[in-house]
């Protein structure tokens, strides 16, 4: 595996994740999509959805911490 390049992607913002998720949904709604392409799009969509949920959870925890203390503390 020494020949493989390791590509580190910059994490998507929540807005970028939602935008890509909408694009993925549009591909899945296309009547001409093959089963294989639909499966790939579905898998991508699930990863994006997980990313969105994780980001929302982090923000929610920060808001709850802010509400408790009156100040923001990194989790």
N, C-alpha and C positions, 0 to 999 in steps of 0.2 A: 504494500500500500504506500510505499515511499514515493511512487510516481504520481499519486493523486494530489491535486491541489486542494487545500482546505480553504473554503470560502466562508468567511464570517459575514453574515448578513446583518445589516443594521436593523434593530427591532422596529417593527411598524408602529406608528402611532395608532391610537384608537380609531381616529378618522380614516386613516389609510386602510386599516383592517376592515372597517365597515364598507368602504368603497370597493375593496377587492371582493368582499363577501357578496355585495350586490351584483358585481360582474359575474361571479361564480353562479349565483342563482339564475341570472339571465341565461347563462350557457346551459344550465340544467333544464330551463323551461323551453329551450329550442327543440322543436319536434324532430329535427334532423340529427340530433346528437347520437353518436353510437353508444352502445352499452359500455364499452371500454372507456370512452371519453367521459361518459357520465360518471363512471366509478371514480376516475381520476379527479374530476371536478368535485364530486361529493367528498372525497378524502381531503382535498384542499379546503373545501368549505368547512369541514369539521375542525381542521387545524386552526383556521381563521376564527371560528366561533370560540374555540377554547382560548385562543389568545385574547379575544375581546372580553370574555368572562374573567380571565385572570387580571386584565388591566382594570376592569370595573371593580373587581373585588379589592384590589390595592387602593384605588381611590376611595372606595367606601370605607375601608379601614382607617384611612387618613382622616376622613371627615368625622368618623365616630370618635377618633382620638382627639381631634380638634374640639369637638363638642364637649367632651369630657373635661379636658384640661384648659380650654380657652387658648391653647397654643398648639402649634403643630410640632409633632415629634416623629422623626423618620422611623418606620418599622423595619 
